[in-house]
Amino acid sequence: MGKRRNRKERNVIKRYNSLTKFSSGLWFLAGAAVLAFGIYFREIFEIVFGVFGMIYSIANLKNKNYSQSSIKRVEMNKLSFIVVFIVVYSLVNPIGNIPLLFDLYKRDLILNGGLIDD
């Protein structure tokens, strides 16, 4: 069987997964808003990145992490993605920056806020 986790580790994983669910909801709403602006103003980049935001939210919702090491690895590798898409969404539609800023906050909370101890 698997390694039995203590209560603190289970609470950390539950909290991270709940933050990820909230982040997925923000991604879906921001993607829908960017898509709506793209349809209304007939802008192809807003349509493309609105659909991307909605697809990313669904993919992010389906992924769950079950260990602290996988959470740390995912959050450490996510910074370049966040920086690139902050620039892209700043040029396309600033509404897309809302979930990115929350993901940046979540990353800071995970790595520097003491949620995961080294």
MOPAC internal coordinates of N, CA, C and O (Angstrom, degrees):
PM7 1SCF
backbone

  N    0.0000 0     0.00 0     0.00 0    0    0    0
  C    1.4464 1     0.00 0     0.00 0    1    0    0
  C    1.5237 1   109.11 1     0.00 0    2    1    0
  O    1.2310 1   120.48 1     8.76 1    3    2    1
  N    1.2761 1   116.69 1  -171.24 1    3    2    1
  C    1.4573 1   121.46 1  -177.09 1    5    3    2
  C    1.5110 1   112.06 1   -92.97 1    6    5    3
  O    1.2310 1   121.71 1    -7.05 1    7    6    5
  N    1.2964 1   114.32 1   172.95 1    7    6    5
  C    1.4568 1   121.00 1   177.90 1    9    7    6
  C    1.5237 1   109.10 1   -73.90 1   10    9    7
  O    1.2310 1   120.64 1   -48.96 1   11   10    9
  N    1.3148 1   116.37 1   131.04 1   11   10    9
  C    1.4657 1   120.66 1   179.08 1   13   11   10
  C    1.5215 1   108.74 1   -78.81 1   14   13   11
  O    1.2310 1   120.84 1   -51.45 1   15   14   13
  N    1.3020 1   116.00 1   128.55 1   15   14   13
  C    1.4583 1   120.98 1  -177.48 1   17   15   14
  C    1.5234 1   109.87 1   -96.33 1   18   17   15
  O    1.2310 1   121.63 1   -29.33 1   19   18   17
  N    1.3168 1   114.49 1   150.67 1   19   18   17
  C    1.4533 1   118.27 1   176.40 1   21   19   18
  C    1.5281 1   109.75 1   -80.63 1   22   21   19
  O    1.2310 1   120.95 1    -7.13 1   23   22   21
  N    1.3042 1   115.79 1   172.87 1   23   22   21
  C    1.4706 1   121.62 1  -173.94 1   25   23   22
  C    1.5278 1   111.97 1   -64.20 1   26   25   23
  O    1.2310 1   120.19 1   139.66 1   27   26   25
  N    1.3410 1   117.24 1   -40.34 1   27   26   25
  C    1.4646 1   120.03 1  -178.36 1   29   27   26
  C    1.5237 1   110.63 1   -62.82 1   30   29   27
  O    1.2310 1   120.42 1   136.66 1   31   30   29
  N    1.3252 1   116.80 1   -43.34 1   31   30   29
  C    1.4634 1   120.14 1  -179.89 1   33   31   30
  C    1.5241 1   111.31 1   -66.03 1   34   33   31
  O    1.2310 1   120.10 1   140.85 1   35   34   33
  N    1.3203 1   117.42 1   -39.15 1   35   34   33
  C    1.4745 1   120.01 1   176.99 1   37   35   34
  C    1.5168 1   110.82 1   -64.22 1   38   37   35
  O    1.2310 1   120.00 1   140.15 1   39   38   37
  N    1.3411 1   117.60 1   -39.85 1   39   38   37
  C    1.4645 1   120.72 1   178.73 1   41   39   38
  C    1.5227 1   111.78 1   -65.53 1   42   41   39
  O    1.2310 1   120.01 1   142.18 1   43   42   41
  N    1.3341 1   117.58 1   -37.82 1   43   42   41
  C    1.4628 1   121.21 1   177.50 1   45   43   42
  C    1.5239 1   109.90 1   -63.21 1   46   45   43
  O    1.2310 1   120.47 1   135.14 1   47   46   45
  N    1.3199 1   116.71 1   -44.86 1   47   46   45
  C    1.4650 1   120.77 1  -178.79 1   49   47   46
  C    1.5230 1   110.46 1   -66.95 1   50   49   47
  O    1.2310 1   120.04 1   139.64 1   51   50   49
  N    1.3386 1   117.53 1   -40.36 1   51   50   49
  C    1.4727 1   120.20 1   177.32 1   53   51   50
  C    1.5207 1   111.17 1   -63.77 1   54   53   51
  O    1.2310 1   120.38 1   137.61 1   55   54   53
  N    1.3277 1   116.88 1   -42.39 1   55   54   53
  C    1.4679 1   119.92 1  -179.79 1   57   55   54
  C    1.5217 1   110.66 1   -64.89 1   58   57   55
  O    1.2310 1   120.29 1   137.66 1   59   58   57
  N    1.3340 1   117.06 1   -42.34 1   59   58   57
  C    1.4603 1   120.11 1   178.71 1   61   59   58
  C    1.5264 1   110.75 1   -62.82 1   62   61   59
  O    1.2310 1   120.28 1   136.00 1   63   62   61
  N    1.3232 1   117.06 1   -44.00 1   63   62   61
  C    1.4640 1   119.74 1  -179.97 1   65   63   62
  C    1.5258 1   111.49 1   -66.22 1   66   65   63
  O    1.2310 1   119.59 1   146.94 1   67   66   65
  N    1.3351 1   118.39 1   -33.06 1   67   66   65
  C    1.4677 1   119.48 1   176.42 1   69   67   66
  C    1.5284 1   110.84 1   -71.17 1   70   69   67
  O    1.2310 1   119.77 1   142.88 1   71   70   69
  N    1.3345 1   118.04 1   -37.12 1   71   70   69
  C    1.4647 1   120.49 1   174.22 1   73   71   70
  C    1.5269 1   110.95 1   -63.62 1   74   73   71
  O    1.2310 1   120.45 1   143.98 1   75   74   73
  N    1.3242 1   116.75 1   -36.02 1   75   74   73
  C    1.4616 1   120.76 1   178.25 1   77   75   74
  C    1.5233 1   110.81 1   -67.82 1   78   77   75
  O    1.2310 1   119.95 1   141.45 1   79   78   77
  N    1.3314 1   117.70 1   -38.55 1   79   78   77
  C    1.4680 1   120.29 1   176.49 1   81   79   78
  C    1.5246 1   110.90 1   -63.53 1   82   81   79
  O    1.2310 1   120.20 1   137.26 1   83   82   81
  N    1.3250 1   117.22 1   -42.74 1   83   82   81
  C    1.4619 1   120.94 1   178.04 1   85   83   82
  C    1.5273 1   110.65 1   -63.77 1   86   85   83
  O    1.2310 1   120.77 1   139.17 1   87   86   85
  N    1.3287 1   116.14 1   -40.83 1   87   86   85
  C    1.4587 1   120.94 1   177.55 1   89   87   86
  C    1.5264 1   110.94 1   -62.88 1   90   89   87
  O    1.2310 1   120.26 1   140.61 1   91   90   89
  N    1.3243 1   117.12 1   -39.39 1   91   90   89
  C    1.4682 1   120.53 1   177.84 1   93   91   90
  C    1.5197 1   111.14 1   -64.39 1   94   93   91
  O    1.2310 1   120.37 1   141.35 1   95   94   93
  N    1.3200 1   116.89 1   -38.65 1   95   94   93
  C    1.4635 1   120.21 1   176.31 1   97   95   94
  C    1.5164 1   111.77 1   -63.36 1   98   97   95
  O    1.2310 1   120.72 1   137.73 1   99   98   97
  N    1.3417 1   116.23 1   -42.27 1   99   98   97
  C    1.4660 1   119.78 1   176.76 1  101   99   98
  C    1.5247 1   111.45 1   -63.08 1  102  101   99
  O    1.2310 1   120.39 1   138.64 1  103  102  101
  N    1.3329 1   116.86 1   -41.36 1  103  102  101
  C    1.4630 1   120.40 1   178.25 1  105  103  102
  C    1.5216 1   110.81 1   -61.71 1  106  105  103
  O    1.2310 1   120.34 1   137.41 1  107  106  105
  N    1.3271 1   116.96 1   -42.59 1  107  106  105
  C    1.4638 1   119.83 1  -178.62 1  109  107  106
  C    1.5245 1   110.79 1   -65.32 1  110  109  107
  O    1.2310 1   120.21 1   134.18 1  111  110  109
  N    1.3318 1   117.21 1   -45.82 1  111  110  109
  C    1.4665 1   120.30 1  -179.62 1  113  111  110
  C    1.5299 1   111.80 1   -65.30 1  114  113  111
  O    1.2310 1   120.40 1   137.95 1  115  114  113
  N    1.3216 1   116.85 1   -42.05 1  115  114  113
  C    1.4656 1   119.51 1   178.66 1  117  115  114
  C    1.5226 1   110.76 1   -67.27 1  118  117  115
  O    1.2310 1   120.30 1   140.70 1  119  118  117
  N    1.3298 1   117.03 1   -39.30 1  119  118  117
  C    1.4645 1   120.06 1   176.95 1  121  119  118
  C    1.5122 1   111.76 1   -63.25 1  122  121  119
  O    1.2310 1   120.46 1   139.55 1  123  122  121
  N    1.3329 1   116.72 1   -40.45 1  123  122  121
  C    1.4677 1   120.38 1   177.90 1  125  123  122
  C    1.5290 1   110.76 1   -65.79 1  126  125  123
  O    1.2310 1   120.28 1   140.91 1  127  126  125
  N    1.3339 1   117.07 1   -39.09 1  127  126  125
  C    1.4682 1   120.16 1   179.16 1  129  127  126
  C    1.5257 1   111.19 1   -67.14 1  130  129  127
  O    1.2310 1   120.28 1   136.43 1  131  130  129
  N    1.3325 1   117.07 1   -43.57 1  131  130  129
  C    1.4667 1   120.29 1   178.53 1  133  131  130
  C    1.5253 1   110.13 1   -64.81 1  134  133  131
  O    1.2310 1   120.30 1   140.12 1  135  134  133
  N    1.3294 1   117.02 1   -39.88 1  135  134  133
  C    1.4679 1   121.01 1   177.15 1  137  135  134
  C    1.5243 1   110.95 1   -63.16 1  138  137  135
  O    1.2310 1   120.14 1   138.46 1  139  138  137
  N    1.3186 1   117.33 1   -41.54 1  139  138  137
  C    1.4681 1   120.57 1   179.15 1  141  139  138
  C    1.5276 1   110.99 1   -63.93 1  142  141  139
  O    1.2310 1   120.33 1   137.06 1  143  142  141
  N    1.3331 1   116.97 1   -42.94 1  143  142  141
  C    1.4626 1   119.43 1   175.82 1  145  143  142
  C    1.5270 1   110.79 1   -62.50 1  146  145  143
  O    1.2310 1   120.55 1   140.33 1  147  146  145
  N    1.3348 1   116.55 1   -39.67 1  147  146  145
  C    1.4594 1   120.17 1   179.82 1  149  147  146
  C    1.5081 1   112.69 1   -64.83 1  150  149  147
  O    1.2310 1   120.31 1   141.09 1  151  150  149
  N    1.3202 1   117.01 1   -38.91 1  151  150  149
  C    1.4656 1   120.23 1   177.78 1  153  151  150
  C    1.5223 1   110.10 1   -69.55 1  154  153  151
  O    1.2310 1   120.26 1   137.15 1  155  154  153
  N    1.3234 1   117.11 1   -42.85 1  155  154  153
  C    1.4625 1   120.61 1  -177.77 1  157  155  154
  C    1.5342 1   111.77 1   -65.49 1  158  157  155
  O    1.2310 1   120.62 1   134.87 1  159  158  157
  N    1.3360 1   116.42 1   -45.13 1  159  158  157
  C    1.4643 1   120.08 1  -176.97 1  161  159  158
  C    1.5286 1   113.02 1   -93.47 1  162  161  159
  O    1.2310 1   120.12 1  -179.56 1  163  162  161
  N    1.3355 1   117.37 1     0.44 1  163  162  161
  C    1.4665 1   123.82 1   179.19 1  165  163  162
  C    1.5341 1   111.69 1    56.28 1  166  165  163
  O    1.2310 1   121.41 1  -130.08 1  167  166  165
  N    1.3139 1   114.90 1    49.92 1  167  166  165
  C    1.4634 1   121.78 1   178.33 1  169  167  166
  C    1.5228 1   108.82 1  -108.01 1  170  169  167
  O    1.2310 1   120.29 1   -58.77 1  171  170  169
  N    1.3264 1   117.04 1   121.23 1  171  170  169
  C    1.4612 1   121.36 1  -174.97 1  173  171  170
  C    1.5328 1   111.62 1   -68.05 1  174  173  171
  O    1.2310 1   119.65 1   142.79 1  175  174  173
  N    1.3416 1   118.28 1   -37.21 1  175  174  173
  C    1.4649 1   120.05 1  -178.84 1  177  175  174
  C    1.5295 1   111.52 1   -67.04 1  178  177  175
  O    1.2310 1   120.18 1   142.69 1  179  178  177
  N    1.3081 1   117.26 1   -37.31 1  179  178  177
  C    1.4633 1   119.76 1   177.42 1  181  179  178
  C    1.5209 1   110.55 1   -67.66 1  182  181  179
  O    1.2310 1   119.93 1   142.47 1  183  182  181
  N    1.3135 1   117.73 1   -37.53 1  183  182  181
  C    1.4661 1   120.53 1   177.62 1  185  183  182
  C    1.5270 1   109.96 1   -64.84 1  186  185  183
  O    1.2310 1   120.64 1   133.19 1  187  186  185
  N    1.3357 1   116.38 1   -46.81 1  187  186  185
  C    1.4711 1   120.72 1  -178.05 1  189  187  186
  C    1.5284 1   111.03 1   -62.66 1  190  189  187
  O    1.2310 1   120.19 1   131.97 1  191  190  189
  N    1.3260 1   117.25 1   -48.03 1  191  190  189
  C    1.4663 1   119.16 1  -176.71 1  193  191  190
  C    1.5274 1   112.39 1   -77.62 1  194  193  191
  O    1.2310 1   119.79 1   158.57 1  195  194  193
  N    1.3199 1   118.01 1   -21.43 1  195  194  193
  C    1.4611 1   120.40 1   171.33 1  197  195  194
  C    1.5179 1   111.20 1   -68.21 1  198  197  195
  O    1.2310 1   121.01 1   135.56 1  199  198  197
  N    1.3353 1   115.67 1   -44.44 1  199  198  197
  C    1.4688 1   120.05 1   176.81 1  201  199  198
  C    1.5238 1   109.88 1   -65.38 1  202  201  199
  O    1.2310 1   120.19 1   139.91 1  203  202  201
  N    1.3438 1   117.24 1   -40.09 1  203  202  201
  C    1.4608 1   120.36 1   177.62 1  205  203  202
  C    1.5284 1   111.34 1   -59.44 1  206  205  203
  O    1.2310 1   120.29 1   136.22 1  207  206  205
  N    1.3267 1   117.04 1   -43.78 1  207  206  205
  C    1.4646 1   120.45 1   179.40 1  209  207  206
  C    1.5177 1   112.18 1   -62.00 1  210  209  207
  O    1.2310 1   120.41 1   140.67 1  211  210  209
  N    1.3307 1   116.83 1   -39.33 1  211  210  209
  C    1.4649 1   119.83 1   179.69 1  213  211  210
  C    1.5299 1   111.07 1   -70.13 1  214  213  211
  O    1.2310 1   119.95 1   139.25 1  215  214  213
  N    1.3284 1   117.69 1   -40.75 1  215  214  213
  C    1.4704 1   120.81 1   178.28 1  217  215  214
  C    1.5254 1   110.41 1   -66.66 1  218  217  215
  O    1.2310 1   120.29 1   138.96 1  219  218  217
  N    1.3293 1   117.06 1   -41.04 1  219  218  217
  C    1.4599 1   120.48 1   178.64 1  221  219  218
  C    1.5251 1   111.20 1   -62.85 1  222  221  219
  O    1.2310 1   120.46 1   143.44 1  223  222  221
  N    1.3314 1   116.72 1   -36.56 1  223  222  221
  C    1.4659 1   119.38 1   179.79 1  225  223  222
  C    1.5198 1   111.14 1   -65.40 1  226  225  223
  O    1.2310 1   120.35 1   139.73 1  227  226  225
  N    1.3195 1   116.94 1   -40.27 1  227  226  225
  C    1.4656 1   120.29 1   179.36 1  229  227  226
  C    1.5237 1   110.35 1   -68.19 1  230  229  227
  O    1.2310 1   120.13 1   137.86 1  231  230  229
  N    1.3333 1   117.35 1   -42.14 1  231  230  229
  C    1.4631 1   120.46 1   178.41 1  233  231  230
  C    1.5256 1   111.18 1   -65.85 1  234  233  231
  O    1.2310 1   120.33 1   141.42 1  235  234  233
  N    1.3158 1   116.97 1   -38.58 1  235  234  233
  C    1.4597 1   121.46 1   179.65 1  237  235  234
  C    1.5270 1   111.49 1   -69.39 1  238  237  235
  O    1.2310 1   120.47 1   148.40 1  239  238  237
  N    1.3192 1   116.71 1   -31.60 1  239  238  237
  C    1.4619 1   120.98 1   179.70 1  241  239  238
  C    1.5231 1   111.39 1   -70.68 1  242  241  239
  O    1.2310 1   120.26 1   146.43 1  243  242  241
  N    1.3207 1   117.11 1   -33.57 1  243  242  241
  C    1.4599 1   120.58 1  -177.74 1  245  243  242
  C    1.5231 1   113.02 1   -77.10 1  246  245  243
  O    1.2310 1   119.99 1   158.02 1  247  246  245
  N    1.3259 1   117.63 1   -21.98 1  247  246  245
  C    1.4616 1   120.78 1  -179.31 1  249  247  246
  C    1.5195 1   110.09 1   -85.53 1  250  249  247
  O    1.2310 1   120.86 1   -54.99 1  251  250  249
  N    1.3243 1   115.96 1   125.01 1  251  250  249
  C    1.4604 1   121.41 1   174.51 1  253  251  250
  C    1.5182 1   108.15 1  -122.12 1  254  253  251
  O    1.2310 1   120.96 1   -36.31 1  255  254  253
  N    1.3000 1   115.76 1   143.69 1  255  254  253
  C    1.4550 1   121.09 1   177.65 1  257  255  254
  C    1.5194 1   108.81 1  -105.62 1  258  257  255
  O    1.2310 1   121.31 1   -40.82 1  259  258  257
  N    1.3203 1   115.10 1   139.18 1  259  258  257
  C    1.4542 1   120.40 1  -175.40 1  261  259  258
  C    1.5232 1   113.27 1  -116.08 1  262  261  259
  O    1.2310 1   119.81 1  -179.61 1  263  262  261
  N    1.3340 1   117.96 1     0.39 1  263  262  261
  C    1.4607 1   119.21 1   177.44 1  265  263  262
  C    1.5236 1   109.55 1  -141.08 1  266  265  263
  O    1.2310 1   121.23 1   -25.32 1  267  266  265
  N    1.3120 1   115.25 1   154.68 1  267  266  265
  C    1.4566 1   120.11 1  -178.56 1  269  267  266
  C    1.5216 1   111.65 1   -68.31 1  270  269  267
  O    1.2310 1   120.18 1   147.91 1  271  270  269
  N    1.3225 1   117.26 1   -32.09 1  271  270  269
  C    1.4664 1   118.88 1   179.72 1  273  271  270
  C    1.5241 1   111.29 1   -68.26 1  274  273  271
  O    1.2310 1   119.89 1   142.81 1  275  274  273
  N    1.3334 1   117.82 1   -37.19 1  275  274  273
  C    1.4691 1   119.11 1   177.91 1  277  275  274
  C    1.5235 1   110.92 1   -70.27 1  278  277  275
  O    1.2310 1   120.16 1   144.32 1  279  278  277
  N    1.3366 1   117.31 1   -35.68 1  279  278  277
  C    1.4673 1   120.62 1   176.73 1  281  279  278
  C    1.5238 1   109.66 1   -62.49 1  282  281  279
  O    1.2310 1   120.27 1   133.84 1  283  282  281
  N    1.3220 1   117.09 1   -46.16 1  283  282  281
  C    1.4630 1   120.96 1  -179.18 1  285  283  282
  C    1.5231 1   111.05 1   -63.94 1  286  285  283
  O    1.2310 1   119.85 1   137.93 1  287  286  285
  N    1.3257 1   117.89 1   -42.07 1  287  286  285
  C    1.4622 1   121.68 1  -179.87 1  289  287  286
  C    1.5297 1   111.27 1   -63.33 1  290  289  287
  O    1.2310 1   120.45 1   136.35 1  291  290  289
  N    1.3304 1   116.75 1   -43.65 1  291  290  289
  C    1.4643 1   120.95 1  -179.91 1  293  291  290
  C    1.5196 1   110.74 1   -64.22 1  294  293  291
  O    1.2310 1   120.24 1   135.21 1  295  294  293
  N    1.3176 1   117.16 1   -44.79 1  295  294  293
  C    1.4625 1   120.37 1  -177.52 1  297  295  294
  C    1.5289 1   112.30 1   -70.23 1  298  297  295
  O    1.2310 1   119.60 1   148.33 1  299  298  297
  N    1.3182 1   118.36 1   -31.67 1  299  298  297
  C    1.4610 1   119.85 1   177.77 1  301  299  298
  C    1.5212 1   111.07 1   -70.64 1  302  301  299
  O    1.2310 1   119.84 1   146.41 1  303  302  301
  N    1.3184 1   117.91 1   -33.59 1  303  302  301
  C    1.4600 1   121.20 1  -178.55 1  305  303  302
  C    1.5205 1   113.01 1   -84.40 1  306  305  303
  O    1.2310 1   119.49 1   172.73 1  307  306  305
  N    1.3133 1   118.58 1    -7.27 1  307  306  305
  C    1.4604 1   121.72 1  -174.36 1  309  307  306
  C    1.5272 1   113.55 1   -86.21 1  310  309  307
  O    1.2310 1   119.11 1   168.83 1  311  310  309
  N    1.3179 1   119.31 1   -11.17 1  311  310  309
  C    1.4605 1   121.20 1  -173.58 1  313  311  310
  C    1.5263 1   112.64 1   -63.92 1  314  313  311
  O    1.2310 1   119.48 1   137.25 1  315  314  313
  N    1.3202 1   118.59 1   -42.75 1  315  314  313
  C    1.4666 1   119.95 1  -179.30 1  317  315  314
  C    1.5272 1   110.63 1   -64.83 1  318  317  315
  O    1.2310 1   120.16 1   141.95 1  319  318  317
  N    1.3358 1   117.31 1   -38.05 1  319  318  317
  C    1.4656 1   121.45 1   175.80 1  321  319  318
  C    1.5262 1   110.49 1   -60.47 1  322  321  319
  O    1.2310 1   120.26 1   134.89 1  323  322  321
  N    1.3216 1   117.10 1   -45.11 1  323  322  321
  C    1.4669 1   121.42 1  -178.32 1  325  323  322
  C    1.5263 1   110.73 1   -63.95 1  326  325  323
  O    1.2310 1   120.08 1   135.55 1  327  326  325
  N    1.3215 1   117.45 1   -44.45 1  327  326  325
  C    1.4628 1   120.78 1  -177.61 1  329  327  326
  C    1.5248 1   111.08 1   -64.93 1  330  329  327
  O    1.2310 1   120.15 1   134.65 1  331  330  329
  N    1.3256 1   117.31 1   -45.35 1  331  330  329
  C    1.4707 1   120.57 1   180.00 1  333  331  330
  C    1.5211 1   110.72 1   -61.89 1  334  333  331
  O    1.2310 1   120.07 1   135.52 1  335  334  333
  N    1.3172 1   117.47 1   -44.48 1  335  334  333
  C    1.4570 1   118.85 1  -176.30 1  337  335  334
  C    1.5276 1   113.19 1   -78.87 1  338  337  335
  O    1.2310 1   119.30 1   160.41 1  339  338  337
  N    1.3283 1   118.94 1   -19.59 1  339  338  337
  C    1.4687 1   118.95 1   169.91 1  341  339  338
  C    1.5263 1   109.26 1   -65.30 1  342  341  339
  O    1.2310 1   120.29 1   138.22 1  343  342  341
  N    1.3273 1   117.05 1   -41.78 1  343  342  341
  C    1.4668 1   120.61 1   177.36 1  345  343  342
  C    1.5244 1   110.38 1   -65.42 1  346  345  343
  O    1.2310 1   120.12 1   134.35 1  347  346  345
  N    1.3331 1   117.38 1   -45.65 1  347  346  345
  C    1.4700 1   120.96 1  -178.09 1  349  347  346
  C    1.5210 1   110.91 1   -63.50 1  350  349  347
  O    1.2310 1   120.01 1   130.77 1  351  350  349
  N    1.3295 1   117.58 1   -49.23 1  351  350  349
  C    1.4620 1   119.63 1  -178.34 1  353  351  350
  C    1.5295 1   112.07 1   -70.39 1  354  353  351
  O    1.2310 1   119.52 1   156.64 1  355  354  353
  N    1.3330 1   118.52 1   -23.36 1  355  354  353
  C    1.4634 1   119.30 1   173.83 1  357  355  354
  C    1.5233 1   110.66 1   -67.15 1  358  357  355
  O    1.2310 1   120.42 1   146.12 1  359  358  357
  N    1.3218 1   116.81 1   -33.88 1  359  358  357
  C    1.4579 1   120.77 1   178.28 1  361  359  358
  C    1.5236 1   112.32 1   -80.69 1  362  361  359
  O    1.2310 1   120.02 1   145.50 1  363  362  361
  N    1.3326 1   117.58 1   -34.50 1  363  362  361
  C    1.4667 1   121.04 1  -175.94 1  365  363  362
  C    1.5215 1   110.81 1   -84.33 1  366  365  363
  O    1.2310 1   120.39 1   117.26 1  367  366  365
  N    1.3293 1   116.87 1   -62.74 1  367  366  365
  C    1.4611 1   121.40 1  -178.86 1  369  367  366
  C    1.5319 1   107.57 1  -159.38 1  370  369  367
  O    1.2310 1   119.37 1   -59.90 1  371  370  369
  N    1.3185 1   118.80 1   120.10 1  371  370  369
  C    1.4690 1   121.28 1  -175.79 1  373  371  370
  C    1.5305 1   114.86 1   -64.02 1  374  373  371
  O    1.2310 1   119.40 1   165.21 1  375  374  373
  N    1.3192 1   118.75 1   -14.79 1  375  374  373
  C    1.4693 1   119.86 1   176.86 1  377  375  374
  C    1.5287 1   110.37 1   -62.08 1  378  377  375
  O    1.2310 1   120.33 1   149.69 1  379  378  377
  N    1.3219 1   116.97 1   -30.31 1  379  378  377
  C    1.4580 1   121.15 1   178.85 1  381  379  378
  C    1.5135 1   113.81 1   -67.18 1  382  381  379
  O    1.2310 1   119.92 1   165.52 1  383  382  381
  N    1.3221 1   117.75 1   -14.48 1  383  382  381
  C    1.4665 1   120.52 1   179.46 1  385  383  382
  C    1.5209 1   112.98 1   -77.52 1  386  385  383
  O    1.2310 1   119.54 1   162.03 1  387  386  385
  N    1.3172 1   118.48 1   -17.97 1  387  386  385
  C    1.4688 1   121.04 1  -177.44 1  389  387  386
  C    1.5313 1   111.70 1   -60.44 1  390  389  387
  O    1.2310 1   118.69 1   127.61 1  391  390  389
  N    1.3488 1   120.11 1   -52.39 1  391  390  389
  C    1.4715 1   117.61 1   178.42 1  393  391  390
  C    1.5230 1   112.86 1   -68.08 1  394  393  391
  O    1.2310 1   120.24 1   151.47 1  395  394  393
  N    1.3348 1   117.15 1   -28.53 1  395  394  393
  C    1.4625 1   119.18 1   177.54 1  397  395  394
  C    1.5247 1   111.36 1   -66.64 1  398  397  395
  O    1.2310 1   120.55 1   139.85 1  399  398  397
  N    1.3161 1   116.54 1   -40.15 1  399  398  397
  C    1.4660 1   119.46 1   177.66 1  401  399  398
  C    1.5280 1   111.06 1   -67.22 1  402  401  399
  O    1.2310 1   120.31 1   144.51 1  403  402  401
  N    1.3449 1   117.02 1   -35.49 1  403  402  401
  C    1.4628 1   119.06 1   175.74 1  405  403  402
  C    1.5255 1   110.53 1   -67.27 1  406  405  403
  O    1.2310 1   120.00 1   140.66 1  407  406  405
  N    1.3462 1   117.60 1   -39.34 1  407  406  405
  C    1.4624 1   119.87 1   176.91 1  409  407  406
  C    1.5253 1   111.22 1   -64.37 1  410  409  407
  O    1.2310 1   120.26 1   144.24 1  411  410  409
  N    1.3211 1   117.11 1   -35.76 1  411  410  409
  C    1.4592 1   120.47 1   176.32 1  413  411  410
  C    1.5320 1   110.66 1   -66.15 1  414  413  411
  O    1.2310 1   120.48 1   138.83 1  415  414  413
  N    1.3312 1   116.69 1   -41.17 1  415  414  413
  C    1.4686 1   121.30 1   175.22 1  417  415  414
  C    1.5309 1   110.53 1   -62.62 1  418  417  415
  O    1.2310 1   120.58 1   136.79 1  419  418  417
  N    1.3401 1   116.50 1   -43.21 1  419  418  417
  C    1.4641 1   120.61 1  -179.99 1  421  419  418
  C    1.5220 1   110.46 1   -63.65 1  422  421  419
  O    1.2310 1   120.17 1   138.90 1  423  422  421
  N    1.3251 1   117.27 1   -41.10 1  423  422  421
  C    1.4590 1   121.39 1   178.67 1  425  423  422
  C    1.5263 1   110.47 1   -62.96 1  426  425  423
  O    1.2310 1   120.37 1   136.64 1  427  426  425
  N    1.3256 1   116.90 1   -43.36 1  427  426  425
  C    1.4582 1   120.56 1   178.72 1  429  427  426
  C    1.5239 1   110.92 1   -65.11 1  430  429  427
  O    1.2310 1   120.16 1   140.60 1  431  430  429
  N    1.3102 1   117.30 1   -39.40 1  431  430  429
  C    1.4618 1   121.14 1   178.18 1  433  431  430
  C    1.5225 1   111.13 1   -64.17 1  434  433  431
  O    1.2310 1   120.50 1   139.36 1  435  434  433
  N    1.3194 1   116.66 1   -40.64 1  435  434  433
  C    1.4637 1   120.77 1  -178.74 1  437  435  434
  C    1.5275 1   110.76 1   -68.64 1  438  437  435
  O    1.2310 1   120.20 1   129.27 1  439  438  437
  N    1.3199 1   117.22 1   -50.73 1  439  438  437
  C    1.4603 1   120.19 1  -171.62 1  441  439  438
  C    1.5209 1   113.55 1   -84.34 1  442  441  439
  O    1.2310 1   119.53 1   142.53 1  443  442  441
  N    1.3291 1   118.49 1   -37.47 1  443  442  441
  C    1.4662 1   120.41 1  -174.61 1  445  443  442
  C    1.5188 1   113.65 1  -111.99 1  446  445  443
  O    1.2310 1   120.03 1   165.32 1  447  446  445
  N    1.3133 1   117.55 1   -14.68 1  447  446  445
  C    1.4512 1   120.44 1  -174.82 1  449  447  446
  C    1.5096 1   114.61 1   -87.55 1  450  449  447
  O    1.2310 1   119.99 1   178.67 1  451  450  449
  N    1.3141 1   117.63 1    -1.33 1  451  450  449
  C    1.4435 1   120.08 1   176.53 1  453  451  450
  C    1.5158 1   114.73 1    88.81 1  454  453  451
  O    1.2310 1   120.07 1  -170.14 1  455  454  453
  N    1.3264 1   117.48 1     9.86 1  455  454  453
  C    1.4616 1   118.35 1   178.32 1  457  455  454
  C    1.5265 1   110.15 1   -67.92 1  458  457  455
  O    1.2310 1   120.68 1   141.40 1  459  458  457
  N    1.3269 1   116.30 1   -38.60 1  459  458  457
  C    1.4609 1   121.21 1   175.69 1  461  459  458
  C    1.5224 1   107.71 1  -114.34 1  462  461  459
  O    1.2310 1   120.88 1   -55.28 1  463  462  461
  N    1.3211 1   115.92 1   124.72 1  463  462  461
  C    1.4594 1   121.03 1   178.66 1  465  463  462
  C    1.5144 1   109.12 1   -92.87 1  466  465  463
  O    1.2310 1   121.19 1   -38.54 1  467  466  465
  N    1.3359 1   115.32 1   141.46 1  467  466  465
  C    1.4710 1   119.15 1   177.68 1  469  467  466
  C    1.5004 1   110.96 1   -79.50 1  470  469  467
  O    1.2310 1   120.10 1   180.00 1  471  470  469

